[in-house]
Amino acid sequence: MHTKLPFTLAQVQEWKKEYPTPFILYDAAGITAAVRQLQQAFAWNRGYREYFAVKATPTPAVLRLLSTLGCGADCASVPEIILAQASGLTGRKIVFTSNQTLPQEYAEAVLSGAIVNLDDITQIDRLEQAAGIPETVCCRYNPGKFSGEGKFIGTAYESKFGMTPAQLLQAMAILRDKGVKHFGIHAMLAGNTLEPDYYPRLAQELFGTAVTVRQQLGIAVEFVDLAGGIGIPYRPEEKPVDILAVGEGVRQVYEKMLTPLGLTPAIYTELGRFVTGPYGYLVTRVIGEKHTHKEYVGVDATAACLLRPAMYGAYHHITVLGKEDTPCEKVVDVVGSLCENNDKFAVDRLLPRVQPGDILVIQDAGAHGHSMGYNYNGKLRCAELMLQEGKVRLIRRAQTPEDYFSTLDIDEQFMAARKDKR
Ligand SMILES: *Cc1c(COP(=O)(O)O)cnc(C)c1O
């Protein structure tokens, strides 16, 4: 949540003449600064790379920006691999972290040259039959129990991802016998955590595993992928994670556990939310008010643009643009037009008084925002814009009704006649 936005009401008034609300606006400078800080935090590690989690913001202009900053891509589906490739991210700059994977997905992933991250020991045969075993393979780990996990996520025991410690060792032995030369290990045991000790604790877990792998199999793991999960302060009272301290925490564990044994793996991260979350703004217009049992402010965006509040009851800070210094004196629900009573960007939120035409900025919509959108109620997906060096440009146009109908078995004659009439 930002108290100061990187754009003004006057700018939005200008932009919206060309690009009507609602839209999500990405701030390239904010994304760039976040990546640079992350890279600085891990600059001590040779081979460090951030593989941005494509699912957070699967938009080529954003991926191209990240590519120029030296990031790779973490993909979970073939379309995500294609998006990464189309954005200049190819071969080893892609990690393919999938689960319940189909043979044709392995075939595409191996063909792309991506690093395959195996979710399960049963996947070895499937990978071999579909694509052959590549020279580099990563294995996804699930300890079942993770120290301090109550703070981070549900329990690792309940997580569908990864292999047990015993399976991981067995899988690596099998893979080695099948010709794998370069190994990585990976785990993701948190979601949206603001705990600064999450990565260091995860590193301890994974470095311990790397040591066991060395002792029992004689294999020196070449990279350790700490995956995603670092959170952002959605609420005003929350503080951002000190990523430099996080990097230093991981370095200390590395020096203590790995360096004495001569192990020097590269560290990879797959942060999504941390990189783009705070730098995407859902810009929407007030279309009306409603005074019934509660006070409502209606806006032209819906949960189709940003599902997190409806799906998780997630808090997103809302700024009334141009009224940043106006006192908040009214408690309202900020609602979209979906025929679902969870289509509320805010419930019982204290805001300045608004009127139709006011611009609301729903913050922290840059990750898991547009990408989670959907077309329920025939609501169309909104546009995405990029703010770079004071200018905005369209990086994804808004969906049209024709886009929405394009996969349907529909009366083509009716559609053509309808188009002619308009
Ligand atoms: C979702 C996901 C990420 C990114 O998570 P964030 O919370 O956005 O950092 C990274 N890696 C994997 C395997 C994921 O599933």
The ligand as an SDF file (V2000), in Angstrom:
LIG
                    3D

 15 15  0  0  0  0  0  0  0  0999 V2000
    2.7350  -19.0310   -7.1900 C   0  0  0  0  0  0  0  0  0  0  0  0
    4.1270  -19.5050   -7.2470 C   0  0  0  0  0  0  0  0  0  0  0  0
    5.1890  -18.6040   -7.1550 C   0  0  0  0  0  0  0  0  0  0  0  0
    4.9920  -17.1210   -6.9230 C   0  0  0  0  0  0  0  0  0  0  0  0
    4.3730  -16.8640   -5.7080 O   0  0  0  0  0  0  0  0  0  0  0  0
    4.3170  -15.3490   -5.1330 P   0  0  0  0  0  0  0  0  0  0  0  0
    3.4850  -15.4960   -3.9190 O   0  0  0  0  0  0  0  0  0  0  0  0
    3.6770  -14.5240   -6.1810 O   0  0  0  0  0  0  0  0  0  0  0  0
    5.7090  -14.9310   -4.8590 O   0  0  0  0  0  0  0  0  0  0  0  0
    6.4740  -19.0840   -7.2930 C   0  0  0  0  0  0  0  0  0  0  0  0
    6.7110  -20.3970   -7.4830 N   0  0  0  0  0  0  0  0  0  0  0  0
    5.7230  -21.3130   -7.5690 C   0  0  0  0  0  0  0  0  0  0  0  0
    6.0640  -22.7320   -7.8000 C   0  0  0  0  0  0  0  0  0  0  0  0
    4.4030  -20.8960   -7.4410 C   0  0  0  0  0  0  0  0  0  0  0  0
    3.4220  -21.7880   -7.5070 O   0  0  0  0  0  0  0  0  0  0  0  0
  1  2  1  0
  2  3  1  0
  2 14  2  0
  3  4  1  0
  3 10  2  0
  4  5  1  0
  5  6  1  0
  6  7  2  0
  6  8  1  0
  6  9  1  0
 10 11  1  0
 11 12  2  0
 12 13  1  0
 12 14  1  0
 14 15  1  0
M  END
$$$$
